[in-house]
Amino acid sequence: MIDRLSTLFVRTLREDPADAEVASHRLLVRGGYIRRQAPGVFAWLPLGLRVKQKVEHIIREEMARAGAQEVLFPGLLAAETYEATGRINDFGDSMFRLEDRKGAPMVLAPTHEEAFTVAVRDMYSSYKDLPLTIYQIQDKYRDEARPRAGLLRGRQFTMKDAYSFDVDDEGLDASYQKQRDAYERIFKRLGLEYVIVDAQAGAMGGSKSEEFLHATDVGEDTFVVSAGGYAANVEAYVSTQTPSRDFSDDGAVTEFTTPGSNTIETLVSAANAEVPGDEAWTAADTLKHVVLTLVDFEGNREVIVVGLEGDREADLGRIEAAFSPREVEIATEDDLKSHPDLVAGYIGPWLDGNQVLGAEQAWGVPYYLDARIGEGSNWISGANKADTHLYNLVIGRDVVPDGRIEAANVRDGDLAPDGSGPITTRRGTEIGHVFQLGRKYAEALDLRVLDKNGKLVVVTMGSYGIGVTRNLALVAEQNHDDRGLIWPEALAPFDLHIVATGRGDVPLQVAETLATEADAAGLEVLLDDRPKESPGVKFGDAELIGVPWIIIAGKTAADGEVELWNRRTNERSKVAIDQAINTLLAARAVSLEAAAK
């Protein structure tokens, strides 16, 4: 088939969409690939669908190679199975919820672990049926508070999600590795560089979780790497705690006046004027406190206080990982009204000779310390009195927290927990995630089979996701210039874009002949046969749409020549009409071979 721009359902745009923040969003909309329907929701037009289907084709090939079978579950599901696993609350406001006309609760599926588990439970009963890996390519729905960056963070998006079912943990390890290997092949074929990092399981649960992250400046995730090979999502990074120290010679907790010193900077100045010490005090010697509120699915709010080193900032993402599925917010004025003893700018765990912060302490406010803070460490802290702070506050002697959590921001130079050296931080976007779910879902939904000894055992599961539409957007992010998209050969909507331009009938006749020859050679062809568009408009659209190879049948067509245009290198060369397709096929073969390496 030859597609013609004169009839193709596409309209390119000369101006960027007003809400577009990143290149992929701008160019996919301007090039006529997608069209916004609502915040975070896009329609797929013919050009976009062609690229999307090619991404899906690569995924399907590698899933088949890994032994997975394709199925398709609905996006609209009964809420009852999510209630059985508890995830109806875990997803909080991000889950789309509705009722049918009879009042039965329904959801638009954010993930499908429950549906797959129930299907296997209803169909399989013996170890002989396992191992099994099944997958689908299906739309997911999440009510993102702030959808952004086009396809990178949307409310409706396409995912490949696979699920493995095994009798024992050894089988799960094998299934997990097959999917992990398949992901590496997929991303290499898509041309996306990736880093595999340790990750938090979050609402998915399970014993092991790894993310495939693509390093990019437009990424929302932060991850860390060390020269020795350590890699982790920042939320899964484990801090190195300061070694315990002997505090037997430390003095007693002592108050000192700090008029107007309600910031770390002013506190350090006051400490250097008032507190004895062998060296100058710095922000790292202060213990600052942030007041946060944990909010559950039903809107219940619990105020907590978290202490961390004064030279670091609180990382709400890392803190939220510690208290998932509850969300974490900075405490509001209304939250603080119920705890009038907390004096803003001077908060600390100690007051008049006693610990007051802690779930079992006088004020009943849970108190946590950052995981870096070791036993016996000595701090300058707030005294819970205006214009007053403390020094010689010793952890373990004067204050015992309710627990330690990963609360502070991670910085370049922090130590990797595996001893592989200092870390550096990078920005990236998640392109795939693999989980060893274990028996969480099978236990909750009673998925059991008879083992070889005739004993009922709970099946163990894995879950494996790839964001199809997100990956497509990231390919666009790294394959464009200031004029438009430049698709890789394997993903381009067409193999060849032929532009007929110039006066008279000859250019279009030559273009038609070449399109027919290219089609017969097995190439997918887009023919710009629009009679009333100028050469400038046609060339601009060719650059914007981004097909990697373009043939221009123009004014030299009457002399037996056309131009072959390599969109990626921008090189143009004149070739004889009767050699044009063979020349293209040879050049394209070289390009494909290079891409495969």
VODOKE-525951 format. One record per residue (C-alpha): residue number from 1; z, y, x. Coordinates in steps of 0.001 Angstrom, whole numbers, m for minus. Each point is the difference from the previous one (the first is absolute). Layout:
N
[NUM; [Z; Y; X]],
...
This chain:
597
[1; [0; 0; 0]],
[2; [m802; 3536; 1068]],
[3; [2363; 2675; m1317]],
[4; [m1504; 3415; m625]],
[5; [1874; 3266; 215]],
[6; [m2131; 1320; m2847]],
[7; [1773; m2411; m2370]],
[8; [3235; m918; 1798]],
[9; [3157; 1122; m1799]],
[10; [1202; 2397; 2677]],
[11; [527; 3709; 498]],
[12; [947; 1329; 3404]],
[13; [2122; 3132; 345]],
[14; [m448; 2861; 2442]],
[15; [3648; 1133; m161]],
[16; [3194; m1895; 779]],
[17; [2231; m940; m2957]],
[18; [2862; 2481; m311]],
[19; [2672; m2708; 174]],
[20; [m1479; m1911; 2952]],
[21; [2359; m168; 2995]],
[22; [m1749; m2506; 2281]],
[23; [m3560; m714; 1101]],
[24; [m391; m3258; m1920]],
[25; [983; 1675; m3268]],
[26; [m2373; 2920; 565]],
[27; [m2985; m2066; 1053]],
[28; [329; m2867; m2468]],
[29; [98; 2493; m2866]],
[30; [m2728; 2258; 1400]],
[31; [m2217; m2986; 852]],
[32; [152; m1320; m3571]],
[33; [2044; m3118; 773]],
[34; [3036; 707; m2191]],
[35; [1007; 2526; m2638]],
[36; [3496; 1163; m916]],
[37; [1250; m922; m3482]],
[38; [3660; 981; 314]],
[39; [2461; 560; 2873]],
[40; [m249; m3120; 2149]],
[41; [m2619; m1635; m2256]],
[42; [m3715; m211; 849]],
[43; [m3167; m1348; m1583]],
[44; [m2310; m2032; 2244]],
[45; [m3655; 999; m84]],
[46; [m2913; m2222; 1125]],
[47; [116; 1045; 3671]],
[48; [3762; m510; 156]],
[49; [m161; m3364; m1721]],
[50; [m2557; m1249; 2509]],
[51; [2310; 803; 2924]],
[52; [3063; m1337; m1816]],
[53; [m1775; m3274; m735]],
[54; [m901; m388; 3666]],
[55; [3633; 451; 1010]],
[56; [947; m2601; m2604]],
[57; [m2724; m2369; 1246]],
[58; [1481; 28; 3510]],
[59; [3453; m681; m1436]],
[60; [m1294; m2863; m2147]],
[61; [m1749; m1623; 2952]],
[62; [3152; 77; 2113]],
[63; [2206; m1184; m2846]],
[64; [m2297; m2987; m499]],
[65; [83; m662; 3742]],
[66; [3812; m14; m208]],
[67; [m74; m2524; m2854]],
[68; [981; 2371; m2813]],
[69; [m1440; m305; m3510]],
[70; [m881; 3013; m2154]],
[71; [1480; 588; m3454]],
[72; [359; 3089; m2190]],
[73; [3072; 1039; m1954]],
[74; [194; 2859; m2501]],
[75; [1342; 3388; 951]],
[76; [1925; 241; m3272]],
[77; [2961; m2398; 10]],
[78; [3101; m746; m2040]],
[79; [3105; 1573; 1521]],
[80; [2145; m3112; m437]],
[81; [m907; m1678; 3297]],
[82; [799; 3191; 1927]],
[83; [3335; 36; m1826]],
[84; [665; m3591; 1126]],
[85; [m400; 951; 3668]],
[86; [1785; 3354; m366]],
[87; [m3000; 1975; 1188]],
[88; [m331; 1819; m3308]],
[89; [2753; 2219; 1381]],
[90; [m952; m218; 3677]],
[91; [m3281; 1811; m595]],
[92; [1763; 2833; m1819]],
[93; [m2220; 2839; m1174]],
[94; [m2989; m1238; 1998]],
[95; [m709; m2730; m2588]],
[96; [m2162; 886; m3002]],
[97; [1806; m1290; m3104]],
[98; [m1157; m166; m3599]],
[99; [535; m1897; m3239]],
[100; [m2511; m1762; m2189]],
[101; [m185; 789; m3710]],
[102; [2757; m2538; m706]],
[103; [2360; 1581; 2503]],
[104; [m335; m2676; 2690]],
[105; [481; 1528; 3478]],
[106; [m3064; m134; 2259]],
[107; [m819; 1285; 3481]],
[108; [m3056; 895; 2021]],
[109; [468; m2293; 2978]],
[110; [917; 1635; 3331]],
[111; [m100; m3477; 1604]],
[112; [m486; m3509; m1406]],
[113; [2589; m2275; 1648]],
[114; [1541; m912; m3348]],
[115; [m3293; m795; m1735]],
[116; [m1191; m2243; 2824]],
[117; [3357; m1789; 183]],
[118; [27; m759; m3726]],
[119; [m3587; m1293; 115]],
[120; [783; m2435; 2828]],
[121; [3235; m1041; m1722]],
[122; [m1895; m852; m3180]],
[123; [m2758; m1935; 1769]],
[124; [1551; m1754; 3008]],
[125; [2950; m2379; 247]],
[126; [m401; m2069; 3195]],
[127; [21; 561; 3745]],
[128; [m3425; m1641; m32]],
[129; [m1359; 3159; m1657]],
[130; [1086; 2115; 2945]],
[131; [m641; 1902; 2222]],
[132; [m1875; 2461; m2184]],
[133; [m1232; 3531; 659]],
[134; [m1627; 1971; m2800]],
[135; [m1088; 3615; m84]],
[136; [m1604; 2660; m2109]],
[137; [m1721; 3343; 435]],
[138; [1417; 2090; m2803]],
[139; [1041; 3541; m854]],
[140; [3682; 935; 344]],
[141; [1867; 2834; m1641]],
[142; [2833; 2095; 1415]],
[143; [1226; 3269; m1433]],
[144; [69; 1876; 3286]],
[145; [2014; 3208; m238]],
[146; [m2456; 1784; 2276]],
[147; [m3400; m1700; 180]],
[148; [m1891; 1486; 2915]],
[149; [m2879; m371; 2432]],
[150; [m2439; m1500; m2480]],
[151; [m107; m3771; 312]],
[152; [2752; m118; 2628]],
[153; [2835; 518; m2488]],
[154; [m1051; m572; m3606]],
[155; [1432; m1143; m3303]],
[156; [m2706; m2603; m602]],
[157; [m1383; m1851; 3000]],
[158; [m1647; m3302; 850]],
[159; [1864; m2593; 2035]],
[160; [m563; m3476; 1260]],
[161; [3267; m1832; m548]],
[162; [437; m3621; 1051]],
[163; [2949; m2336; m542]],
[164; [825; m3209; 1816]],
[165; [2111; m2858; m1363]],
[166; [1583; m2632; 2252]],
[167; [2611; m2730; m254]],
[168; [1942; 1060; 3098]],
[169; [432; 2805; 2509]],
[170; [m2201; m1708; 2567]],
[171; [m2834; 64; m2503]],
[172; [680; 3674; m765]],
[173; [m247; 831; 3708]],
[174; [m3414; m1671; 154]],
[175; [m1297; 1739; m3147]],
[176; [1320; 3340; 1208]],
[177; [m1765; m382; 3334]],
[178; [m3316; m871; m1673]],
[179; [127; 3190; m2050]],
[180; [1134; 2072; 2953]],
[181; [m2947; m1301; 2049]],
[182; [m2378; 690; m2902]],
[183; [1233; 3591; m161]],
[184; [m774; 534; 3650]],
[185; [m3553; m1257; m568]],
[186; [m428; 2202; m3079]],
[187; [1085; 3187; 1720]],
[188; [m2188; m708; 3001]],
[189; [m2987; m464; m2291]],
[190; [843; 3249; m1794]],
[191; [166; 1753; 3357]],
[192; [3609; 1113; m535]],
[193; [2319; m43; 2977]],
[194; [3489; m1185; m892]],
[195; [3506; m529; 1297]],
[196; [2183; m2789; m1421]],
[197; [3560; 1263; m457]],
[198; [3288; m1339; m1320]],
[199; [651; 1429; m3447]],
[200; [2489; 198; m2849]],
[201; [m582; m2381; m2900]],
[202; [1115; 2590; m2589]],
[203; [m406; m991; m3652]],
[204; [m2044; m3040; 1041]],
[205; [2989; m1731; 1607]],
[206; [m198; m2914; 2409]],
[207; [1028; m904; 3510]],
[208; [m2904; 1317; 2082]],
[209; [m2364; 2892; m406]],
[210; [m2756; 1418; 2205]],
[211; [m2293; 2943; m575]],
[212; [m3487; 581; 1336]],
[213; [m147; 3725; 741]],
[214; [m3079; 2031; 855]],
[215; [894; 2906; 2284]],
[216; [m1295; 3225; m1520]],
[217; [1063; 3623; m187]],
[218; [m247; m122; m3813]],
[219; [2440; m2915; m207]],
[220; [3189; 251; m2036]],
[221; [1859; m2640; 2000]],
[222; [1726; 415; 3328]],
[223; [187; m2965; 2335]],
[224; [1330; m533; 3480]],
[225; [m1354; m1896; 2984]],
[226; [1229; m709; 3509]],
[227; [m1965; m725; 3153]],
[228; [1649; m3433; 5]],
[229; [m1570; m1014; m3309]],
[230; [2591; 901; m2630]],
[231; [m1435; 1410; m3240]],
[232; [1701; 817; m3281]],
[233; [m285; 2218; m3018]],
[234; [2528; 2798; 491]],
[235; [1960; m1274; m3013]],
[236; [344; m3412; 1654]],
[237; [864; 1367; 3444]],
[238; [3493; m1100; 1065]],
[239; [1935; 2610; 1937]],
[240; [1926; m789; 3152]],
[241; [3666; 629; m639]],
[242; [2006; 1895; 2585]],
[243; [2233; m2499; 1857]],
[244; [3659; m66; m1033]],
[245; [2214; 2136; 2200]],
[246; [3696; 2; 845]],
[247; [1635; 2908; m1816]],
[248; [3593; m620; 1113]],
[249; [84; 3224; 2021]],
[250; [m1574; 2151; m2730]],
[251; [2172; 2691; m1512]],
[252; [955; 249; m3650]],
[253; [m2274; 1471; m2650]],
[254; [291; 3776; 287]],
[255; [m1172; 2823; m2252]],
[256; [m1611; 3157; 1342]],
[257; [m1231; 3071; m1808]],
[258; [m3728; 567; m298]],
[259; [m626; 3130; m2082]],
[260; [m3464; m34; m1545]],
[261; [m988; m3129; 1943]],
[262; [m1675; m1942; m2798]],
[263; [m3021; m1096; 2065]],
[264; [m211; m2282; 3008]],
[265; [m1206; 2863; 2184]],
[266; [2945; 2279; m857]],
[267; [2441; m2925; 218]],
[268; [m1119; m785; 3560]],
[269; [528; 3632; 988]],
[270; [3495; m20; m1528]],
[271; [870; m3324; 1657]],
[272; [m987; 1284; 3435]],
[273; [2310; 2969; m550]],
[274; [2964; m1893; m1459]],
[275; [m33; m3700; 944]],
[276; [1033; m1142; 3484]],
[277; [m2448; m2218; 1852]],
[278; [m1448; m822; 3408]],
[279; [m3554; 834; m1054]],
[280; [m1643; 2290; m2504]],
[281; [m32; m1341; m3564]],
[282; [m3404; m696; m1582]],
[283; [m1265; m939; m3447]],
[284; [134; m3659; 1086]],
[285; [3819; 276; 175]],
[286; [283; 990; m3666]],
[287; [191; m2309; m2993]],
[288; [m1827; 1632; m2873]],
[289; [131; m1187; m3579]],
[290; [m2556; m64; m2793]],
[291; [938; m467; m3635]],
[292; [m2459; m2246; m1845]],
[293; [m301; m1486; m3454]],
[294; [m1067; m3576; m744]],
[295; [m1905; m259; m3278]],
[296; [m618; m3324; m1738]],
[297; [m2687; m861; m2544]],
[298; [2173; 1063; m2935]],
[299; [691; 3387; 1558]],
[300; [3561; m724; 1099]],
[301; [959; 2189; 2957]],
[302; [2428; m761; 2829]],
[303; [862; 2569; 2652]],
[304; [388; m1214; 3594]],
[305; [532; 1680; 3346]],
[306; [m1857; m1040; 3150]],
[307; [1052; 1026; 3511]],
[308; [m2470; 232; 2863]],
[309; [m393; 1638; 3378]],
[310; [m361; 3755; m267]],
[311; [m3188; 116; 2072]],
[312; [m1873; m2253; m2439]],
[313; [m1281; 398; m3544]],
[314; [642; m2329; m2910]],
[315; [m3018; m2191; m825]],
[316; [71; m552; m3763]],
[317; [m2598; m2775; 223]],
[318; [2160; m2022; 2382]],
[319; [3099; 688; m2090]],
[320; [m1807; m1034; m3173]],
[321; [m969; m3292; 1635]],
[322; [3717; m703; 461]],
[323; [788; 562; m3675]],
[324; [m3166; m1357; m1649]],
[325; [m777; m266; m2875]],
[326; [2023; 3143; m652]],
[327; [m1689; 3263; 891]],
[328; [1596; 2556; 2304]],
[329; [137; 3730; m698]],
[330; [1699; 2976; 1588]],
[331; [3077; 639; m2132]],
[332; [m506; 2741; m2578]],
[333; [2409; 2768; m951]],
[334; [966; m2030; m3072]],
[335; [719; m3039; 2201]],
[336; [2238; 2105; 2237]],
[337; [1912; 1487; m2931]],
[338; [1575; m3417; m577]],
[339; [1233; 10; 3616]],
[340; [1473; 3477; 555]],
[341; [1910; m1146; 3098]],
[342; [m3249; m154; 1966]],
[343; [m277; 3386; 1677]],
[344; [m3658; 737; 756]],
[345; [m589; 644; 3689]],
[346; [3374; m1472; 982]],
[347; [m124; m3546; m1366]],
[348; [1712; m2773; 1929]],
[349; [1778; m3315; m627]],
[350; [3472; 1332; 902]],
[351; [2491; 2435; m1580]],
[352; [3535; 873; 1055]],
[353; [699; m3184; 1934]],
[354; [m1763; m2527; m2227]],
[355; [m3429; m1473; m618]],
[356; [m1160; 1233; m3397]],
[357; [m3626; m1163; m122]],
[358; [m699; m3650; m809]],
[359; [m236; m2094; m3137]],
[360; [3663; m1027; 318]],
[361; [1284; 3340; 1272]],
[362; [1591; 2891; m1854]],
[363; [m3208; 1645; m1205]],
[364; [m1787; m3235; m877]],
[365; [m3312; 1149; 1492]],
[366; [m1773; m2794; 1935]],
[367; [m380; 910; 3665]],
[368; [m2641; m1359; 2381]],
[369; [m830; 617; 3636]],
[370; [m3344; m146; 1729]],
[371; [m539; m3304; 1774]],
[372; [m112; 1675; 3427]],
[373; [3634; 1118; m175]],
[374; [2209; m2435; 1904]],
[375; [3666; m885; m200]],
[376; [2269; 2297; 1982]],
[377; [m2478; 2866; 82]],
[378; [1644; 3423; m75]],
[379; [m1364; 2832; m2153]],
[380; [227; 3585; m1134]],
[381; [m155; 10; m3791]],
[382; [672; 2021; m3116]],
[383; [3624; 252; m1199]],
[384; [m739; 381; m3726]],
[385; [1338; 3523; 214]],
[386; [m1977; 3213; 118]],
[387; [m466; 1378; 3532]],
[388; [1708; m3048; 1530]],
[389; [m1128; m2996; 2048]],
[390; [1640; m2877; 1882]],
[391; [m325; m1424; 3472]],
[392; [1165; m3346; 1396]],
[393; [m1039; m1802; m3192]],
[394; [m339; m3602; 1211]],
[395; [m1973; m2636; m1900]],
[396; [2084; m3119; m481]],
[397; [3270; 1796; 697]],
[398; [m51; 2855; m2481]],
[399; [m2940; m961; m2212]],
[400; [m1333; m3326; m1256]],
[401; [m3303; 270; m1925]],
[402; [m993; m2140; m2971]],
[403; [m2962; m1105; 2081]],
[404; [m2700; 1000; 2438]],
[405; [m3571; 643; m1081]],
[406; [m3221; 1147; 1628]],
[407; [311; 3654; m977]],
[408; [m1297; 2233; 2800]],
[409; [m3553; 851; 921]],
[410; [m1658; m2020; 2759]],
[411; [m1221; 1887; 3061]],
[412; [m2279; m619; 2933]],
[413; [2088; m1418; 2829]],
[414; [2400; m1984; m2186]],
[415; [412; m3564; 1247]],
[416; [m1777; m2983; m1512]],
[417; [2547; m2498; m1339]],
[418; [m1636; m2903; 1850]],
[419; [595; 1603; 3397]],
[420; [m3685; 760; 597]],
[421; [602; 3621; 896]],
[422; [m242; 3414; m1645]],
[423; [m2040; 444; m3145]],
[424; [m2591; 2506; m1103]],
[425; [m630; 955; m3624]],
[426; [m3429; 15; m1645]],
[427; [m1446; 758; m3419]],
[428; [m1849; m2665; m1934]],
[429; [m1011; m1402; m3372]],
[430; [808; m3468; m1262]],
[431; [m3189; m2038; m411]],
[432; [1598; m3404; m572]],
[433; [3419; m1565; m480]],
[434; [1119; m3623; 289]],
[435; [3321; m1344; m1263]],
[436; [1886; m3241; 224]],
[437; [1537; 181; m3454]],
[438; [1930; m3224; 330]],
[439; [1481; m1315; m3261]],
[440; [902; 3273; m1742]],
[441; [m2672; m162; m2689]],
[442; [m178; m3767; m298]],
[443; [3772; m150; m529]],
[444; [m17; 2755; m2613]],
[445; [m2951; m1485; m1902]],
[446; [927; m3681; 508]],
[447; [m2994; m1051; 2079]],
[448; [976; m3452; 1274]],
[449; [m1939; m3112; 983]],
[450; [907; m3568; 811]],
[451; [59; m604; 3739]],
[452; [m1073; m3254; 1694]],
[453; [3443; m1484; m751]],
[454; [m221; 791; m3694]],
[455; [2496; 2878; 229]],
[456; [m594; 3327; m1718]],
[457; [m285; 2793; 2582]],
[458; [m593; 3724; m342]],
[459; [m3426; 1056; 1278]],
[460; [m148; 2585; 2790]],
[461; [m2534; 2820; m201]],
[462; [m1889; 2619; 1966]],
[463; [m1698; 3182; m1187]],
[464; [m2909; 1731; 1731]],
[465; [m1548; 3327; m1008]],
[466; [m2961; 2102; 1130]],
[467; [m849; 3366; m1525]],
[468; [m3731; m265; m674]],
[469; [m581; 3587; m1087]],
[470; [2381; 1396; 2631]],
[471; [m1840; m1896; 2740]],
[472; [m3305; 1348; m1267]],
[473; [1385; 3540; 204]],
[474; [1258; m580; 3545]],
[475; [m3435; m1263; 1063]],
[476; [m1380; 3276; m1360]],
[477; [2730; 1937; 1847]],
[478; [m1162; m1317; 3365]],
[479; [m3741; m51; m727]],
[480; [m1181; 3521; m771]],
[481; [m1042; 3255; 1593]],
[482; [m106; 3578; m1266]],
[483; [m3144; m764; m2014]],
[484; [1105; m3111; m1846]],
[485; [827; m3696; 116]],
[486; [m1367; m2460; 2572]],
[487; [650; m3500; m1305]],
[488; [209; m3045; 2269]],
[489; [m2925; m2354; m444]],
[490; [2052; m2670; m1792]],
[491; [1401; 2361; m2634]],
[492; [m2749; 2535; m645]],
[493; [m1166; 201; m3629]],
[494; [m3555; m560; 1258]],
[495; [m1525; m1217; 3239]],
[496; [m2749; 2619; m36]],
[497; [m462; 3421; m1586]],
[498; [m3652; 1065; m219]],
[499; [m713; 3677; m582]],
[500; [m3407; 1055; m1318]],
[501; [m623; 3675; 698]],
[502; [m2992; 2202; 496]],
[503; [m3015; 1127; m1937]],
[504; [m2541; m2256; m1603]],
[505; [156; m3622; m1060]],
[506; [m77; m1612; 3450]],
[507; [3720; 291; 932]],
[508; [1136; m1621; m3248]],
[509; [m2688; m2699; 233]],
[510; [1108; m819; 3561]],
[511; [3654; 27; m1070]],
[512; [m759; m2395; m2861]],
[513; [m1881; m2344; 2347]],
[514; [2821; m16; 2542]],
[515; [2619; m545; m2713]],
[516; [m1905; m3022; m1259]],
[517; [m352; m1389; 3535]],
[518; [3712; 555; 739]],
[519; [989; m1632; m3277]],
[520; [m2155; m3033; 860]],
[521; [1788; m177; 3372]],
[522; [3330; m338; m1802]],
[523; [1228; 3550; 395]],
[524; [1759; 1968; m2724]],
[525; [m1999; 3191; m436]],
[526; [753; 3419; m1463]],
[527; [m3183; 2010; m558]],
[528; [215; 3756; m454]],
[529; [m3031; 496; m2206]],
[530; [1186; 3157; m1756]],
[531; [m3126; 2129; m448]],
[532; [1573; 3436; m415]],
[533; [2681; 3; 2684]],
[534; [m609; 1875; 3249]],
[535; [82; m1709; 3406]],
[536; [3261; 1808; 782]],
[537; [1717; m1405; m3091]],
[538; [m1295; m3511; 701]],
[539; [1104; 62; 3638]],
[540; [3379; 1427; m993]],
[541; [519; m2785; m2523]],
[542; [m1059; m2624; 2535]],
[543; [2593; 1290; 2432]],
[544; [2697; 247; m2682]],
[545; [m597; m3492; m1443]],
[546; [117; m1481; 3477]],
[547; [m2353; m2986; 33]],
[548; [m192; m857; 3731]],
[549; [m3812; m180; 227]],
[550; [m2439; 2523; m1492]],
[551; [m3790; 39; 33]],
[552; [m1680; 3322; m695]],
[553; [m3503; m126; m1419]],
[554; [m1055; 3616; 405]],
[555; [m2879; 2108; 1146]],
[556; [m902; m2386; 2846]],
[557; [m498; m2871; m2449]],
[558; [m3639; 982; m384]],
[559; [m354; m547; 3754]],
[560; [1487; m3507; m215]],
[561; [3520; 847; 1170]],
[562; [3494; 176; m1475]],
[563; [3367; 910; 1493]],
[564; [2763; m2571; 536]],
[565; [3386; 1724; m136]],
[566; [3199; m1605; 1288]],
[567; [2661; 1754; m2065]],
[568; [2844; m966; 2374]],
[569; [m1574; 1246; 3228]],
[570; [m2200; 2588; m1769]],
[571; [m2944; m1163; 2131]],
[572; [m3451; 255; m1577]],
[573; [m3134; m1657; 1255]],
[574; [m3563; m91; m1270]],
[575; [m1438; m3428; m701]],
[576; [m3269; m1279; m1373]],
[577; [165; m760; m3693]],
[578; [m1054; m3621; 476]],
[579; [2770; m480; 2610]],
[580; [2776; 1931; m1748]],
[581; [1796; m2879; m1731]],
[582; [m246; m2342; 2995]],
[583; [1348; 2759; 2252]],
[584; [2839; 596; m2446]],
[585; [840; m3712; m223]],
[586; [196; m289; 3783]],
[587; [2192; 3097; 350]],
[588; [2208; m1117; m2863]],
[589; [491; m3445; 1560]],
[590; [1225; 1601; 3221]],
[591; [2401; 2186; m1969]],
[592; [1388; m2934; m1987]],
[593; [474; m2065; 3136]],
[594; [1917; 2841; 1661]],
[595; [2202; 436; m3063]],
[596; [865; m3702; m36]],
[597; [1378; 71; 3547]],
